[in-house]
């Protein structure tokens, strides 16, 4: 009993620590955005590790401002994606992919002055990814609804909805069967009444 209680306390303290770190990271996200202010103004930034030359913006601070404007929402979206407990959390991958793609474009644009192959029609590059993610989310939704409401997926395939009427062929068939069953019941009631009269 004590070992189980100790394991429960360790697990709770781990969740508390992780939650505290995530809340601190979210609280400091404005500082992540304004980190561009520490970069120098000018086309070249030299430090002991590397040299960065801003060719497109011709100012390292402007390039850093552009990067921080994309990295900060990407950072927050990643936290949301990894901590979200809803069934639709895969949809968060769509804006994550968009911001990641924009960061890559910014880098190529600023460092190589070359974006002619990516800057035009960005949605064409991202559309297959969006379609795959939305398909996965829709399939998850169908499976969840199947579990919750006990729907049979084969019923969805059998249902043919007419464009001009509000009732589907399957519903029309069920309605007709119901009416026939009621007629049979009424007919059997008449026979029972006749039987009792004769007695």
N, CA and C of each residue as an Amber inpcrd file, in Angstrom:
protein
   597
   0.8180000  -1.1950000   0.0000000   0.0000000   0.0000000   0.0000000
   0.8660000   1.2640000   0.0000000   1.9650000   1.2340000   0.7940000
   2.8400000   2.4000000   0.8640000   3.5520000   2.6330000  -0.4660000
   3.9800000   1.5230000  -1.1100000   4.6850000   1.6750000  -2.3950000
   3.7540000   2.2500000  -3.4580000   2.4770000   1.8410000  -3.4130000
   1.5060000   2.3760000  -4.3730000   1.2850000   3.8610000  -4.1330000
   1.1790000   4.2650000  -2.8720000   0.9900000   5.6630000  -2.5030000
   2.2100000   6.4960000  -2.8860000   3.4100000   5.9200000  -2.6940000
   4.6450000   6.6200000  -3.0470000   4.7510000   6.8100000  -4.5560000
   4.3630000   5.7680000  -5.3240000   4.3660000   5.8600000  -6.7880000
   3.3980000   6.9390000  -7.2550000   2.2260000   7.0050000  -6.6210000
   1.2260000   8.0190000  -6.9660000   1.7600000   9.4180000  -6.6830000
   2.4430000   9.6000000  -5.5460000   3.0150000  10.9040000  -5.2030000
   4.1230000  11.2920000  -6.1730000   4.9630000  10.3270000  -6.5640000
   6.0360000  10.6100000  -7.5350000   5.4630000  11.0220000  -8.8770000
   4.3990000  10.3430000  -9.2920000   3.7770000  10.6760000 -10.5730000
   3.1450000  12.0720000 -10.5140000   2.4780000  12.3760000  -9.4050000
   1.8780000  13.7030000  -9.2550000   2.9320000  14.8010000  -9.2280000
   4.0490000  14.5470000  -8.5550000   5.1020000  15.5670000  -8.4980000
   5.7460000  15.7630000  -9.8660000   5.8470000  14.6870000 -10.6590000
   6.3970000  14.8130000 -12.0080000   5.4690000  15.6570000 -12.8850000
   4.1570000  15.4160000 -12.7980000   3.1930000  16.2180000 -13.5560000
   3.2020000  17.6670000 -13.0930000   3.3380000  17.8700000 -11.8030000
   3.3870000  19.2280000 -11.2660000   4.6310000  19.9660000 -11.7670000
   5.7650000  19.2720000 -11.8000000   7.0060000  19.8770000 -12.2930000
   6.8930000  20.2050000 -13.7790000   6.3850000  19.2550000 -14.5660000
   6.2290000  19.4860000 -16.0070000   5.2630000  20.6300000 -16.2740000
   4.1380000  20.6500000 -15.5520000   3.1740000  21.7390000 -15.7170000
   3.7530000  23.0870000 -15.3380000   4.5710000  23.1100000 -14.2840000
   5.2080000  24.3640000 -13.8680000   6.1810000  24.8610000 -14.9290000
   6.9710000  23.9370000 -15.4920000   7.9360000  24.3290000 -16.5410000
   7.2110000  24.8580000 -17.7820000   6.1140000  24.1940000 -18.1550000
   5.3550000  24.6490000 -19.3180000   4.7140000  26.0120000 -19.0740000
   4.1860000  26.2230000 -17.8750000   3.5710000  27.5230000 -17.5980000
   4.6150000  28.6330000 -17.5710000   5.8090000  28.3420000 -17.0790000
   6.8960000  29.3390000 -17.0980000   7.3050000  29.6400000 -18.5370000
   7.3960000  28.5910000 -19.3630000   7.7650000  28.7900000 -20.7690000
   6.7360000  29.6450000 -21.4940000   5.4620000  29.4060000 -21.2400000
   4.4090000  30.2070000 -21.8760000   4.4450000  31.6400000 -21.3630000
   4.6840000  31.8000000 -20.0590000   4.7350000  33.1480000 -19.4820000
   5.9010000  33.9560000 -20.0420000   7.0010000  33.2930000 -20.4100000
   8.1630000  33.9990000 -20.9460000   8.1610000  34.0820000 -22.4730000
   7.0720000  33.6700000 -23.1130000   7.0110000  33.7510000 -24.5800000
   7.1100000  35.1840000 -25.1130000   6.6030000  36.2180000 -24.4140000
   6.8350000  37.5840000 -24.9220000   8.3240000  37.9420000 -24.9520000
   9.0910000  37.4140000 -23.9970000  10.5320000  37.6680000 -24.0070000
  11.1900000  36.9860000 -25.1980000  10.6480000  35.8170000 -25.5880000
  11.1610000  35.1390000 -26.7820000  10.9020000  35.9870000 -28.0210000
   9.7570000  36.6510000 -28.0550000   9.4580000  37.5050000 -29.2000000
  10.3900000  38.7220000 -29.2460000  10.6240000  39.3430000 -28.0830000
  11.4390000  40.5590000 -28.0470000  12.9330000  40.2890000 -27.9480000
  13.3480000  39.0480000 -28.1650000  14.7700000  38.7280000 -28.1150000
  15.5290000  39.3600000 -29.2850000  14.8040000  39.7680000 -30.3190000
  15.4570000  40.3930000 -31.4770000  16.1770000  41.6850000 -31.0980000
  15.7820000  42.2980000 -29.9920000  16.4020000  43.5650000 -29.6040000
  17.8550000  43.4250000 -29.1660000  18.2920000  42.1950000 -28.8690000
  19.6880000  42.0140000 -28.4580000  20.6210000  41.8620000 -29.6570000
  20.0610000  41.7010000 -30.8520000  20.8860000  41.5360000 -32.0360000
  21.3430000  42.8990000 -32.5470000  22.5080000  42.9420000 -33.1720000
  23.0430000  44.2400000 -33.6230000  22.3630000  44.7430000 -34.8910000
  22.3530000  46.0490000 -35.0480000  21.8980000  46.6390000 -36.3040000
  23.0750000  46.6390000 -37.2650000  22.8320000  46.2090000 -38.4540000
  23.8870000  46.1220000 -39.4540000  23.7510000  44.8330000 -40.2220000
  24.3880000  44.7500000 -41.3640000  24.2070000  43.5740000 -42.2200000
  24.9510000  42.3280000 -41.7340000  25.9640000  42.4710000 -40.8710000
  26.7630000  41.3150000 -40.4560000  26.7800000  41.2340000 -38.9320000
  26.6400000  39.9850000 -38.4340000  26.7350000  39.7210000 -36.9990000
  27.8410000  38.6960000 -36.7930000  28.9080000  39.1190000 -36.1810000
  30.0460000  38.2270000 -35.9260000  30.1070000  37.9070000 -34.4410000
  30.2680000  36.6290000 -34.1470000  30.5100000  36.1990000 -32.7700000
  31.5610000  35.1050000 -32.7910000  31.8590000  34.5110000 -31.6560000
  32.9460000  33.5320000 -31.5860000  32.5720000  32.1940000 -32.2260000
  31.2750000  31.9620000 -32.4680000  30.8490000  30.6810000 -33.0320000
  30.6430000  30.7270000 -34.5450000  30.0580000  31.8050000 -35.0480000
  29.7580000  31.9000000 -36.4770000  29.5860000  33.3530000 -36.8680000
  29.4570000  33.5620000 -38.1690000  29.1780000  34.8900000 -38.7170000
  27.8920000  34.8000000 -39.5170000  26.9600000  35.6940000 -39.2120000
  25.6820000  35.7110000 -39.9180000  25.5980000  36.9930000 -40.7250000
  25.3180000  36.8300000 -42.0140000  25.1690000  37.9930000 -42.8830000
  23.7520000  38.0280000 -43.4230000  23.0640000  39.1330000 -43.1850000
  21.6970000  39.3080000 -43.6640000  21.7530000  39.9570000 -45.0400000
  21.4720000  39.1720000 -46.0530000  21.5540000  39.6850000 -47.4200000
  20.2430000  40.2970000 -47.8840000  19.1400000  39.7030000 -47.4770000
  17.8470000  40.2000000 -47.9480000  17.4150000  41.4530000 -47.1750000
  17.4320000  41.3630000 -45.8410000  16.9970000  42.4960000 -45.0230000
  18.0950000  43.5300000 -44.8380000  19.3440000  43.1340000 -45.0240000
  20.5170000  43.9800000 -44.8590000  20.6020000  44.5750000 -43.4570000
  19.9760000  43.8830000 -42.4980000  20.0190000  44.2900000 -41.0990000
  19.7260000  43.0470000 -40.2550000  20.6390000  42.6760000 -39.3960000
  20.4900000  41.4700000 -38.5880000  19.3240000  41.6100000 -37.6150000
  19.1210000  42.8030000 -37.0760000  18.0110000  43.0090000 -36.1400000
  16.6620000  42.8230000 -36.8330000  16.5290000  43.3110000 -38.0510000
  15.2850000  43.1310000 -38.8040000  15.0570000  41.6570000 -39.1140000
  16.1230000  40.9560000 -39.4840000  16.0080000  39.5180000 -39.7380000
  15.6070000  38.7800000 -38.4630000  16.2050000  39.1530000 -37.3260000
  15.8650000  38.5190000 -36.0460000  14.4200000  38.8190000 -35.6580000
  13.9600000  40.0440000 -35.9310000  12.5630000  40.3920000 -35.6560000
  11.6220000  39.5170000 -36.4830000  11.9630000  39.2960000 -37.7370000
  11.1410000  38.4560000 -38.6030000  11.1350000  37.0100000 -38.1090000
  12.3180000  36.5030000 -37.7430000  12.3940000  35.1360000 -37.2170000
  11.5970000  34.9970000 -35.9190000  11.7370000  35.9480000 -35.0120000
  11.0400000  35.8360000 -33.7250000   9.5300000  35.9260000 -33.9030000
   9.0830000  36.6420000 -34.9380000   7.6560000  36.7120000 -35.2320000
   7.0860000  35.3960000 -35.7200000   7.9480000  34.5010000 -36.2010000
   7.5100000  33.1730000 -36.6430000   7.8080000  32.1030000 -35.5930000
   8.9180000  32.2350000 -34.8910000   9.3260000  31.2100000 -33.9220000
   8.4420000  31.2230000 -32.6820000   8.0270000  32.4070000 -32.2190000
   7.2130000  32.4910000 -31.0020000   5.8690000  31.7750000 -31.1560000
   5.0800000  32.0410000 -32.2100000   3.8320000  31.2690000 -32.3420000
   4.0830000  29.7820000 -32.5870000   5.1750000  29.4550000 -33.2930000
   5.5070000  28.0500000 -33.5060000   5.7980000  27.3560000 -32.1750000
   6.5260000  28.0240000 -31.3060000   6.8420000  27.5010000 -29.9780000
   5.5660000  27.2540000 -29.1700000   4.6480000  28.2190000 -29.1850000
   3.3910000  28.0740000 -28.4490000   2.5030000  26.9790000 -29.0440000
   2.4940000  26.8730000 -30.3670000   1.7190000  25.8130000 -31.0130000
   2.2810000  24.4300000 -30.6880000   3.6000000  24.3020000 -30.6190000
   4.2020000  23.0220000 -30.2490000   3.8390000  22.6220000 -28.8180000
   3.8480000  23.5920000 -27.9160000   3.4230000  23.2950000 -26.5430000
   1.9690000  22.8470000 -26.5350000   1.1290000  23.5450000 -27.2790000
  -0.2790000  23.1870000 -27.3430000  -0.4570000  21.7850000 -27.9190000
   0.2960000  21.4600000 -28.9860000   0.1680000  20.1600000 -29.6270000
   0.5500000  19.0330000 -28.6670000   1.6560000  19.1900000 -27.9500000
   2.1290000  18.1110000 -27.0840000   1.3770000  18.0110000 -25.7600000
   0.5990000  19.0180000 -25.4090000  -0.1550000  18.9580000 -24.1510000
  -1.6580000  18.8550000 -24.3510000  -2.1280000  18.9300000 -25.5770000
  -3.5690000  18.9010000 -25.8500000  -4.1040000  17.4830000 -25.6610000
  -5.2500000  17.3800000 -24.9730000  -5.8540000  16.0760000 -24.7140000
  -7.1280000  15.8630000 -25.5270000  -7.4340000  16.7610000 -26.4320000
  -8.6300000  16.6220000 -27.2600000  -8.3370000  15.7010000 -28.4450000
  -9.4010000  15.1270000 -28.9980000  -9.2450000  14.1870000 -30.0960000
  -8.7800000  14.8670000 -31.3810000  -8.9700000  16.1760000 -31.5110000
  -8.6720000  16.8930000 -32.7420000  -7.2760000  17.5160000 -32.7380000
  -6.4190000  17.1440000 -31.7840000  -5.1340000  17.8280000 -31.6400000
  -4.2420000  17.6950000 -32.8680000  -4.4880000  16.7360000 -33.7530000
  -3.6680000  16.6110000 -34.9650000  -3.8220000  17.8130000 -35.8930000
  -4.9550000  18.5160000 -35.7910000  -5.1760000  19.6830000 -36.6420000
  -4.1620000  20.7820000 -36.3240000  -3.6360000  20.7940000 -35.1100000
  -2.6420000  21.8050000 -34.7330000  -1.3820000  21.6530000 -35.5850000
  -1.1800000  20.4900000 -36.1910000  -0.0270000  20.3030000 -37.0810000
  -0.0960000  21.1920000 -38.3180000  -1.2980000  21.5990000 -38.6970000
  -1.4360000  22.4440000 -39.8930000  -0.7610000  23.8010000 -39.6940000
  -1.0940000  24.5830000 -38.6370000  -0.3530000  25.8440000 -38.4590000
   1.1150000  25.6250000 -38.0950000   1.4390000  24.4950000 -37.4390000
   2.8480000  24.1910000 -37.1540000   3.6170000  24.0320000 -38.4540000
   3.0420000  23.3090000 -39.3980000   3.6920000  23.1350000 -40.7050000
   3.8100000  24.4640000 -41.4370000   2.7770000  25.2960000 -41.3560000
   2.8020000  26.5880000 -42.0340000   3.9260000  27.4730000 -41.4920000
   4.0180000  27.5880000 -40.1490000   5.0720000  28.4200000 -39.5700000
   6.4620000  27.8410000 -39.8440000   6.5910000  26.5220000 -39.7940000
   7.8930000  25.8970000 -40.0900000   8.3150000  26.1970000 -41.5250000
   7.3730000  26.0760000 -42.4390000   7.6630000  26.3600000 -43.8440000
   8.0510000  27.8260000 -44.0330000   7.3740000  28.7320000 -43.3320000
   7.7040000  30.1490000 -43.4380000   9.0870000  30.4530000 -42.8760000
   9.4840000  29.7610000 -41.8110000  10.8320000  29.9550000 -41.2510000
  11.8890000  29.4890000 -42.2500000  11.6400000  28.3710000 -42.9070000
  12.5830000  27.8780000 -43.9250000  12.6910000  28.8770000 -45.0660000
  11.5540000  29.4110000 -45.5010000  11.5660000  30.4130000 -46.5760000
  12.3460000  31.6500000 -46.1510000  12.1230000  32.1110000 -44.9100000
  12.8490000  33.2860000 -44.4080000  14.3520000  33.0470000 -44.4010000
  14.7570000  31.8690000 -43.9790000  16.1740000  31.5540000 -43.9150000
  16.7940000  31.5650000 -45.3160000  16.1590000  30.8710000 -46.2550000
  16.6830000  30.8540000 -47.6200000  16.6710000  32.2500000 -48.2410000
  15.6400000  32.9960000 -47.9270000  15.5380000  34.3370000 -48.4750000
  16.6410000  35.2380000 -47.9440000  16.9330000  35.1540000 -46.6530000
  17.9000000  36.0530000 -46.0430000  19.3420000  35.6180000 -46.2790000
  19.5960000  34.3200000 -46.2490000  20.9780000  33.8430000 -46.3620000
  21.4060000  33.6730000 -47.8110000  20.5300000  33.0930000 -48.6380000
  20.9190000  32.7750000 -50.0110000  20.3140000  33.7070000 -51.0540000
  19.4380000  34.5940000 -50.6450000  18.7210000  35.4800000 -51.5810000
  18.0390000  34.6740000 -52.6780000  17.5470000  33.5090000 -52.3120000
  16.9530000  32.6240000 -53.3100000  15.6830000  31.9940000 -52.7620000
  14.5450000  32.4510000 -53.2200000  13.2730000  31.8560000 -52.8140000
  12.3410000  31.7030000 -54.0000000  12.8490000  31.8550000 -55.1850000
  11.9800000  31.8220000 -56.3560000  11.2350000  30.5000000 -56.4890000
  11.8280000  29.4210000 -56.0050000  11.1590000  28.1340000 -56.1320000
  10.1640000  27.8610000 -55.0010000  10.2440000  28.6100000 -53.8870000
   9.3610000  28.3510000 -52.7540000   8.4290000  29.5150000 -52.4340000
   8.8140000  30.6990000 -52.7530000   8.0350000  31.8680000 -52.3260000
   6.7150000  31.9800000 -53.0770000   6.6920000  31.4990000 -54.2910000
   5.4780000  31.5750000 -55.1000000   4.6580000  30.3110000 -54.8490000
   3.3860000  30.4840000 -54.6690000   2.4490000  29.3700000 -54.4700000
   2.8300000  28.4870000 -53.2830000   2.9530000  29.0950000 -52.1180000
   3.3100000  28.3430000 -50.9090000   2.2520000  27.3020000 -50.5720000
   0.9990000  27.6100000 -50.8440000  -0.0710000  26.6830000 -50.5060000
   0.0060000  25.3960000 -51.3080000   0.5850000  25.4640000 -52.5010000
   0.7200000  24.2440000 -53.3060000   1.6510000  23.2550000 -52.6040000
   2.7060000  23.7530000 -51.9750000   3.6320000  22.8830000 -51.2550000
   3.0080000  22.3280000 -49.9780000   2.1440000  23.1100000 -49.3360000
   1.5650000  22.6950000 -48.0660000   0.2480000  21.9380000 -48.2120000
  -0.4180000  22.0450000 -49.3590000  -1.7410000  21.4370000 -49.5410000
  -1.7520000  19.9300000 -49.3140000  -0.8030000  19.1590000 -49.8440000
  -0.8450000  17.7080000 -49.5690000  -0.7550000  17.3930000 -48.0790000
   0.0660000  18.1270000 -47.3620000   0.1920000  17.9190000 -45.9250000
  -1.1230000  18.2370000 -45.2200000  -1.7610000  19.3470000 -45.6040000
  -3.0410000  19.7340000 -45.0060000  -4.0990000  18.6650000 -45.2640000
  -4.1490000  18.1640000 -46.4760000  -5.1590000  17.1670000 -46.8400000
  -4.9540000  15.8850000 -46.0380000  -3.7020000  15.4570000 -45.8780000
  -3.4160000  14.2480000 -45.1030000  -3.8300000  14.4330000 -43.6490000
  -3.4700000  15.5620000 -43.0420000  -3.8130000  15.8080000 -41.6360000
  -5.3270000  15.8710000 -41.4550000  -6.0280000  16.5830000 -42.3340000
  -7.4810000  16.6830000 -42.2020000  -8.1580000  15.3340000 -42.4120000
  -7.6100000  14.4890000 -43.2870000  -8.1620000  13.1450000 -43.4800000
  -7.9870000  12.3110000 -42.2220000  -6.8140000  12.4010000 -41.6070000
  -6.5630000  11.6570000 -40.3680000  -7.5180000  12.1110000 -39.2740000
  -7.6990000  13.4120000 -39.1460000  -8.6050000  13.9460000 -38.1120000
 -10.0350000  13.4990000 -38.3700000 -10.4600000  13.4950000 -39.6270000
 -11.8190000  13.0600000 -39.9320000 -12.0120000  11.5840000 -39.6020000
 -11.0180000  10.7530000 -39.9200000 -11.1250000   9.3330000 -39.5990000
 -11.1730000   9.1090000 -38.0920000 -10.3900000   9.8640000 -37.3410000
 -10.4280000   9.7600000 -35.8810000 -11.8060000  10.1580000 -35.3740000
 -12.3580000  11.2240000 -35.9420000 -13.6890000  11.6820000 -35.5310000
 -14.7340000  10.6100000 -35.7930000 -14.6850000   9.9730000 -36.9500000
 -15.6580000   8.9300000 -37.2890000 -15.5250000   7.7590000 -36.3230000
 -14.3020000   7.3680000 -35.9910000 -14.1070000   6.2530000 -35.0640000
 -14.6040000   6.5980000 -33.6650000 -14.3840000   7.8300000 -33.2330000
 -14.8620000   8.2390000 -31.9110000 -16.3840000   8.2290000 -31.8790000
 -17.0260000   8.7780000 -32.9070000 -18.4770000   8.7770000 -32.9530000
 -19.0140000   7.3510000 -33.0370000 -18.2870000   6.4720000 -33.7100000
 -18.6850000   5.0720000 -33.7910000 -18.6750000   4.4440000 -32.4120000
 -17.6520000   4.7370000 -31.6220000 -17.5770000   4.1790000 -30.2630000
 -18.6230000   4.7760000 -29.3390000 -18.8360000   6.0810000 -29.4580000
 -19.7730000   6.7470000 -28.5480000 -21.2180000   6.3600000 -28.8550000
 -21.5960000   6.4380000 -30.1180000 -22.9880000   6.2330000 -30.4880000
 -23.2810000   4.8410000 -31.0450000 -22.2620000   4.0040000 -31.1810000
 -22.4630000   2.6400000 -31.6690000 -22.8840000   2.5780000 -33.1250000
 -22.4020000   3.5060000 -33.9220000 -22.7410000   3.5090000 -35.3400000
 -21.9320000   2.4490000 -36.0600000 -22.5450000   1.8480000 -37.0620000
 -21.8450000   0.8950000 -37.8990000 -21.3820000   1.6380000 -39.1460000
 -20.0830000   1.5740000 -39.4370000 -19.5630000   2.3240000 -40.5780000
 -20.1360000   1.8190000 -41.9020000 -20.5550000   0.5470000 -41.9490000
 -21.1530000   0.0340000 -43.1820000 -22.5040000   0.6940000 -43.4470000
 -23.1910000   1.1430000 -42.3830000 -24.4500000   1.8600000 -42.5640000
 -24.2440000   3.1700000 -43.3040000 -23.1060000   3.8170000 -43.0520000
 -22.8320000   5.0740000 -43.7410000 -22.6700000   4.8580000 -45.2420000
 -22.1050000   3.7100000 -45.6220000 -21.9220000   3.4280000 -47.0440000
 -23.2430000   3.0910000 -47.7140000 -24.1610000   2.4240000 -46.9760000
 -25.4330000   2.0180000 -47.5520000 -26.3920000   3.1860000 -47.7260000
 -26.2190000   4.2190000 -46.9400000 -27.1410000   5.3470000 -46.9770000
 -26.9300000   6.1570000 -48.2460000 -28.0080000   6.2770000 -49.0050000
 -27.9570000   7.0870000 -50.2180000 -28.8750000   8.2820000 -49.9990000
 -28.3140000   9.4370000 -49.9820000 -29.0950000  10.6440000 -49.7340000
 -29.4690000  11.2590000 -51.0670000 -30.7430000  11.5280000 -51.2430000
 -31.2200000  12.1650000 -52.4580000 -31.0540000  13.6730000 -52.3350000
 -30.7070000  14.2940000 -53.4220000 -30.4850000  15.7340000 -53.4090000
 -31.7950000  16.4930000 -53.2670000 -32.8750000  15.9580000 -53.8150000
 -34.1260000  16.6880000 -53.8810000 -35.0540000  16.4090000 -52.7140000
 -34.7640000  15.4290000 -51.8850000 -35.6460000  15.1430000 -50.7590000
 -34.8550000  15.1900000 -49.4600000 -35.5860000  15.3900000 -48.3770000
 -34.9570000  15.4530000 -47.0630000 -34.7630000  14.0750000 -46.4550000
 -35.3310000  13.0500000 -47.0600000 -35.2680000  11.7080000 -46.4910000
 -34.4260000  10.8160000 -47.3990000 -33.5880000   9.9980000 -46.7980000
 -32.7190000   9.1260000 -47.5800000 -33.4790000   7.8670000 -47.9940000
 -32.9040000   7.1190000 -48.9240000 -33.5430000   5.8870000 -49.3800000
 -33.6580000   4.8740000 -48.2530000 -32.6640000   4.8040000 -47.4240000
 -32.6810000   3.8570000 -46.3050000 -33.8000000   4.2090000 -45.3250000
 -33.9250000   5.5080000 -45.0020000 -34.9970000   5.9450000 -44.1010000
 -36.3710000   5.6980000 -44.7190000 -36.4780000   5.9180000 -46.0170000
 -37.7460000   5.6900000 -46.7160000 -38.1220000   4.2100000 -46.6430000
 -37.1090000   3.3350000 -46.8040000 -37.3460000   1.8990000 -46.7370000
 -37.8050000   1.4930000 -45.3300000 -37.1520000   2.0430000 -44.3090000
 -37.5320000   1.7410000 -42.9260000 -38.9420000   2.2390000 -42.6220000
 -39.2930000   3.4150000 -43.1340000 -40.6290000   3.9610000 -42.9340000
 -41.6820000   3.0640000 -43.5790000 -41.4000000   2.5720000 -44.7690000
 -42.3370000   1.6960000 -45.4680000 -42.5090000   0.3850000 -44.6980000
 -41.4000000  -0.1690000 -44.1950000 -41.4910000  -1.3980000 -43.4020000
 -42.2990000  -1.1600000 -42.1300000 -42.1080000  -0.0150000 -41.5040000
 -42.8540000   0.3110000 -40.2880000 -44.3560000   0.3940000 -40.5840000
 -44.7160000   1.0530000 -41.6980000 -46.1270000   1.1710000 -42.0660000
 -46.7280000  -0.2000000 -42.3560000 -45.9670000  -1.0540000 -43.0270000
 -46.4670000  -2.4040000 -43.3110000 -46.6550000  -3.1920000 -42.0230000
 -45.7430000  -3.0280000 -41.0770000 -45.8760000  -3.7120000 -39.7900000
 -47.1240000  -3.2450000 -39.0590000 -47.4120000  -1.9390000 -39.0970000
 -48.6130000  -1.4120000 -38.4410000 -49.8840000  -1.9640000 -39.0960000
 -49.8720000  -2.0750000 -40.4310000 -51.0320000  -2.6430000 -41.1310000
 -51.2340000  -4.0950000 -40.7260000 -50.1470000  -4.8400000 -40.5900000
 -50.2440000  -6.2360000 -40.1670000 -50.8200000  -6.3410000 -38.7640000
 -50.3900000  -5.4370000 -37.8800000 -50.8950000  -5.4430000 -36.5040000
 -52.3830000  -5.1180000 -36.4830000 -52.7990000  -4.1180000 -37.2580000
 -54.2220000  -3.7670000 -37.3290000 -55.0330000  -4.9210000 -37.8890000
 -54.4990000  -5.5750000 -38.9270000 -55.1910000  -6.7080000 -39.5360000
 -55.3180000  -7.8500000 -38.5280000 -54.2690000  -8.1100000 -37.7680000
 -54.3220000  -9.1790000 -36.7640000 -55.3010000  -8.8240000 -35.6440000
 -55.4000000  -7.5280000 -35.2920000 -56.3700000  -7.1050000 -34.2710000
 -57.7990000  -7.3460000 -34.7390000 -58.0540000  -7.1060000 -36.0330000
 -59.3860000  -7.3500000 -36.5900000 -59.7100000  -8.8390000 -36.5100000
 -58.7610000  -9.6820000 -36.8380000 -58.9720000 -11.1210000 -36.7720000
 -59.2490000 -11.5760000 -35.3390000 -58.5540000 -11.0180000 -34.3830000
 -58.7600000 -11.3660000 -32.9820000 -60.1620000 -10.9530000 -32.5370000
 -60.6240000  -9.7440000 -32.9480000 -61.9540000  -9.2780000 -32.6060000
 -63.0330000 -10.1950000 -33.1940000 -62.8300000 -10.6060000 -34.4660000
 -63.7720000 -11.5280000 -35.1130000 -63.8260000 -12.8560000 -34.3520000
 -62.6930000 -13.3200000 -33.8970000 -62.6190000 -14.5710000 -33.1720000
 -63.4250000 -14.4870000 -31.8710000 -63.2560000 -13.3570000 -31.1490000
 -63.9770000 -13.1970000 -29.8900000 -65.5000000 -13.0390000 -30.1060000
 -65.9090000 -12.4290000 -31.1980000 -67.3330000 -12.2840000 -31.5030000
 -67.9960000 -13.6300000 -31.7460000 -67.2620000 -14.4630000 -32.4630000
 -67.7840000 -15.7810000 -32.7820000 -67.9180000 -16.6370000 -31.5430000
 -67.0850000 -16.3840000 -30.5460000 -67.1610000 -17.1680000 -29.3120000
 -68.4040000 -16.7470000 -28.5640000
